[in-house]
Amino acid sequence: PADELIQKAALCEYYSSHPISASLRDACTLPLDPGRIGDYQEVAGQGVSAAVDGKALLCGNEKLLASHGISVPPVGERGTVVHLAEEGVYRGYILIRDEIKPTSKAAVQGLASLGLRTVMLTGDAPAAAAPVAEELGIHKVYAGLLPQDKAALCEKIMGEAAGAGKKVLFCGDGINDAPVLMLSDVGAAMGGVGSDAAIEAADLVLMDDNPYKLVTAVRIARKTVRIVWQNIVFALAIKIGILLLTALGITTSMWYAVFADVGVAILAILNAMRAANVKGD
């Protein structure tokens, strides 16, 4: 029965922080007793193996089952497929379709309006990733990736970006994203659904899991850089100007020196406060 299949999959992935695992637990209508679970082990980029009621279960993608010599039937429907095998016997699959956050499309459009190019790196199958990327307007998609594949691709993208004088920002939420979050120039993690490893590896955390906050973060960063340069140029220009006036004997008043020091500092602080006035969503 479907309910039992979902229950076994949810028990197998009970201790996983992956969003797919959370979806399985949420979809399960039967009780989930963690006392039934043993020998739990996560396989990066593939799924989970565990013993439930003393029986060996495999729950994950086609690669996981293939590595144990278990063949799976082709699935023609769009979505993420979670296969389940018990004691080496294929039991069935669960189809999960991604539900796009309401703010995701606005986030991608907002990043594009700032001149940023978006690329999706995902472990999901191409059939599941491509429609989502097309709907959101993402420029390029790399699907079916293992964690090491993501890291290698990120290095490649960073190399291309460095040649153009650009930086790479990576946003992720899973434990498999932690290496890429550490590798990228700027790593952003989802605070609510993100794993502890991803949050620890990230440079910034989106506490409310709203992707549009990435747009706000980029705006704040760019405005902050502009303000820093404004303050540097302003402070140096005033100080050099006062030095020249004094050297030429045009002024010898101490108040010019006070303004060049204290006055410029106060004006620079007031200018820096503008960084807090960046409009979000």
DRENTOR-36628 format. One record per residue (C-alpha): residue number from 1; residue in three letters; chain; x, y, z. Coordinates in steps of 0.02 Angstrom, whole numbers, plus 50000, padded with zeros to 5 digits. Each point is the difference from the previous one (the first is absolute). Example, Ala and Ser with C-alpha at 12.3 -4.5 7.8 and 13.67 -1.06 7.14 Angstrom:
// DRENTOR-36628
   k   r c  east north    up
   1 ALA A 50615 49775 50390
   2 SER A 50069 50172 49967
***
This chain:
// DRENTOR-36628
   k   r c  east north    up
   1 PRO A 50000 50000 50000
   2 ALA A 50054 50179 49966
   3 ASP A 49985 50050 50183
   4 GLU A 50119 49862 50055
   5 LEU A 50123 50043 49861
   6 ILE A 50003 50182 50055
   7 GLN A 50016 49947 50183
   8 LYS A 50151 49890 49963
   9 ALA A 50081 50138 49897
  10 ALA A 49965 50128 50138
  11 LEU A 50073 49885 50133
  12 CYS A 50153 49965 49893
  13 GLU A 50030 50188 49978
  14 TYR A 49940 50047 50174
  15 TYR A 50165 50076 50057
  16 SER A 50041 50090 49838
  17 SER A 49987 50190 49990
  18 HIS A 49977 49999 49811
  19 PRO A 49841 50088 49938
  20 ILE A 49945 49840 49911
  21 SER A 50012 49905 50165
  22 ALA A 49895 50134 50084
  23 SER A 49871 49983 49861
  24 LEU A 49990 49812 50027
  25 ARG A 49975 50022 50187
  26 ASP A 49865 50131 49971
  27 ALA A 49910 49890 49873
  28 CYS A 49998 49847 50113
  29 THR A 49830 49970 50082
  30 LEU A 50058 49848 50100
  31 PRO A 50096 50013 50165
  32 LEU A 50189 50022 49992
  33 ASP A 50091 49914 50143
  34 PRO A 50188 50036 49997
  35 GLY A 50026 49849 50113
  36 ARG A 49972 49891 49846
  37 ILE A 50151 50076 49912
  38 GLY A 50179 49936 50006
  39 ASP A 50162 50003 49900
  40 TYR A 49958 50170 49926
  41 GLN A 50122 50065 49869
  42 GLU A 49990 50143 49876
  43 VAL A 50078 49979 49828
  44 ALA A 50047 50172 49934
  45 GLY A 49902 50048 49845
  46 GLN A 49909 49833 49992
  47 GLY A 49890 49969 50151
  48 VAL A 49994 49901 50161
  49 SER A 50024 49821 50057
  50 ALA A 49926 49940 50165
  51 ALA A 49928 49851 50089
  52 VAL A 49815 50012 50041
  53 ASP A 49928 49861 50107
  54 GLY A 50162 49907 49967
  55 LYS A 49980 50006 49811
  56 ALA A 50127 50090 49890
  57 LEU A 49922 50145 49905
  58 LEU A 50070 50109 49862
  59 CYS A 49912 50164 49966
  60 GLY A 50064 50121 49869
  61 ASN A 50035 50025 49817
  62 GLU A 50038 49876 49862
  63 LYS A 50188 50012 50032
  64 LEU A 49980 49937 50179
  65 LEU A 49903 49845 49950
  66 ALA A 50112 49967 49849
  67 SER A 50152 49999 50115
  68 HIS A 49918 49853 50091
  69 GLY A 49958 49908 49840
  70 ILE A 49815 50043 50004
  71 SER A 49918 50053 49836
  72 VAL A 49861 50129 49999
  73 PRO A 49862 50027 49872
  74 PRO A 49999 50157 49891
  75 VAL A 49891 50141 50065
  76 GLY A 49929 50113 49865
  77 GLU A 49915 50126 50115
  78 ARG A 50079 50167 50043
  79 GLY A 50065 50020 50177
  80 THR A 50128 49933 50123
  81 VAL A 49990 49810 50014
  82 VAL A 50039 49915 50166
  83 HIS A 50024 49812 49978
  84 LEU A 49981 49874 50142
  85 ALA A 50076 49827 50014
  86 GLU A 49981 49877 50144
  87 GLU A 50120 49856 50030
  88 GLY A 50067 50020 49823
  89 VAL A 49826 49997 49921
  90 TYR A 49928 50152 49911
  91 ARG A 49838 50056 50085
  92 GLY A 49948 50155 49903
  93 TYR A 50028 50185 49980
  94 ILE A 49930 50164 50065
  95 LEU A 49985 50149 49884
  96 ILE A 50031 50171 50076
  97 ARG A 49969 50159 49904
  98 ASP A 50085 50161 50051
  99 GLU A 49889 50138 50066
 100 ILE A 50078 50164 49949
 101 LYS A 50003 50133 50135
 102 PRO A 49892 50152 49955
 103 THR A 50152 50115 50015
 104 SER A 50121 49891 49900
 105 LYS A 49956 50069 49828
 106 ALA A 50008 50178 50065
 107 ALA A 50170 49960 50077
 108 VAL A 50071 49935 49835
 109 GLN A 49928 50149 49906
 110 GLY A 50069 50118 50132
 111 LEU A 50174 49925 49987
 112 ALA A 49991 50012 49809
 113 SER A 49951 50183 50013
 114 LEU A 50159 50029 50101
 115 GLY A 50102 49923 49860
 116 LEU A 50027 49831 50083
 117 ARG A 49997 49837 49902
 118 THR A 49912 49855 50085
 119 VAL A 50052 49817 49988
 120 MET A 49914 49851 50081
 121 LEU A 50106 49858 50071
 122 THR A 49890 49856 50060
 123 GLY A 50004 49816 50037
 124 ASP A 49825 49981 49929
 125 ALA A 49973 49915 49833
 126 PRO A 50004 50112 49844
 127 ALA A 49815 49963 49969
 128 ALA A 49958 50075 50170
 129 ALA A 50123 50145 49997
 130 ALA A 49973 50067 49823
 131 PRO A 49816 50051 50017
 132 VAL A 50035 50089 50165
 133 ALA A 50147 50095 49926
 134 GLU A 49897 50048 49847
 135 GLU A 49857 50064 50107
 136 LEU A 50116 50102 50110
 137 GLY A 50103 50069 49856
 138 ILE A 50166 49925 50057
 139 HIS A 50134 50018 49867
 140 LYS A 50081 49827 50010
 141 VAL A 49967 49834 50087
 142 TYR A 50118 49861 50054
 143 ALA A 49898 49852 50064
 144 GLY A 50035 49827 50070
 145 LEU A 50153 50061 50096
 146 LEU A 50088 49919 50146
 147 PRO A 50076 50114 50135
 148 GLN A 50173 49984 49922
 149 ASP A 49926 50044 49830
 150 LYS A 49926 50159 50073
 151 ALA A 50168 50049 50074
 152 ALA A 50090 49968 49835
 153 LEU A 49873 50101 49902
 154 CYS A 50007 50141 50126
 155 GLU A 50189 50007 49978
 156 LYS A 49978 50007 49812
 157 ILE A 49870 50139 50011
 158 MET A 50110 50096 50123
 159 GLY A 50146 49988 49879
 160 GLU A 49893 50070 49859
 161 ALA A 49933 50137 50113
 162 ALA A 50174 50047 50062
 163 GLY A 50057 50024 49821
 164 ALA A 49860 50127 49978
 165 GLY A 50034 50084 50167
 166 LYS A 49843 49928 50079
 167 LYS A 49960 49905 50159
 168 VAL A 49891 49846 50030
 169 LEU A 49860 49992 50129
 170 PHE A 49931 49827 50039
 171 CYS A 49837 49971 50095
 172 GLY A 49958 49829 50071
 173 ASP A 49914 49914 50145
 174 GLY A 50057 49818 50009
 175 ILE A 50147 49912 50080
 176 ASN A 50059 49959 49823
 177 ASP A 50012 50187 49964
 178 ALA A 50123 50035 50143
 179 PRO A 50160 49971 49897
 180 VAL A 49939 50117 49863
 181 LEU A 49945 50131 50127
 182 MET A 50177 50001 50070
 183 LEU A 50080 49999 49827
 184 SER A 49901 50142 49921
 185 ASP A 50047 50183 50019
 186 VAL A 49840 50030 50099
 187 GLY A 49894 49860 50075
 188 ALA A 49819 50026 50050
 189 ALA A 49899 49870 50097
 190 MET A 49815 49985 50038
 191 GLY A 49982 50020 50188
 192 GLY A 49834 49910 50026
 193 VAL A 50014 49846 49889
 194 GLY A 50189 50001 49985
 195 SER A 50107 49866 50081
 196 ASP A 50119 50046 50142
 197 ALA A 50149 49962 49887
 198 ALA A 49936 50118 49865
 199 ILE A 49966 50140 50124
 200 GLU A 50172 49981 50080
 201 ALA A 50087 50004 49830
 202 ALA A 49905 50152 49935
 203 ASP A 50055 50182 50005
 204 LEU A 49821 50060 50019
 205 VAL A 49837 49918 50054
 206 LEU A 49824 50040 49938
 207 MET A 49906 49978 50163
 208 ASP A 49824 49998 49927
 209 ASP A 50044 49890 49848
 210 ASN A 49941 50136 49882
 211 PRO A 50106 49988 49840
 212 TYR A 49963 50182 49958
 213 LYS A 50109 50050 50148
 214 LEU A 50148 49957 49887
 215 VAL A 49952 50149 49893
 216 THR A 49995 50109 50156
 217 ALA A 50169 49932 50056
 218 VAL A 50081 50043 49833
 219 ARG A 49925 50175 50005
 220 ILE A 50066 50027 50176
 221 ALA A 50172 49936 49951
 222 ARG A 50011 50111 49846
 223 LYS A 49938 50153 50093
 224 THR A 50123 49967 50141
 225 VAL A 50146 49992 49878
 226 ARG A 49944 50163 49919
 227 ILE A 49988 50085 50169
 228 VAL A 50173 49936 50052
 229 TRP A 50078 50075 49844
 230 GLN A 49903 50162 50023
 231 ASN A 50066 50016 50178
 232 ILE A 50179 49960 49948
 233 VAL A 49999 50127 49858
 234 PHE A 49911 50132 50106
 235 ALA A 50117 49981 50150
 236 LEU A 50159 50003 49895
 237 ALA A 49939 50147 49895
 238 ILE A 49959 50106 50153
 239 LYS A 50163 49959 50091
 240 ILE A 50107 50031 49845
 241 GLY A 49906 50162 49969
 242 ILE A 50030 50062 50178
 243 LEU A 50184 49952 49988
 244 LEU A 50020 50096 49838
 245 LEU A 49911 50154 50069
 246 THR A 50111 49996 50154
 247 ALA A 50159 49972 49900
 248 LEU A 49959 50147 49887
 249 GLY A 49966 50109 50151
 250 ILE A 49820 50032 49950
 251 THR A 49939 49943 50170
 252 THR A 50082 49961 50166
 253 SER A 49842 49982 50104
 254 MET A 49993 49851 50117
 255 TRP A 49815 49979 49960
 256 TYR A 50042 49941 49825
 257 ALA A 50103 49860 50077
 258 VAL A 49857 49958 50119
 259 PHE A 49879 49990 49854
 260 ALA A 50122 49893 49899
 261 ASP A 50007 49877 50144
 262 VAL A 49839 50001 50103
 263 GLY A 49886 50079 49870
 264 VAL A 50049 49879 49863
 265 ALA A 49978 49852 50119
 266 ILE A 49824 50056 50046
 267 LEU A 49951 50027 49818
 268 ALA A 50071 49830 49952
 269 ILE A 49900 49916 50138
 270 LEU A 49840 50087 49946
 271 ASN A 50032 49947 49820
 272 ALA A 50033 49820 50055
 273 MET A 49831 49995 50087
 274 ARG A 49920 50003 49827
 275 ALA A 50048 49817 49980
 276 ALA A 49859 49956 50120
 277 ASN A 49871 50078 49885
 278 VAL A 49996 49869 49863
 279 LYS A 49825 49951 49945
 280 GLY A 49963 49815 50013
 281 ASP A 49850 49907 49932
***
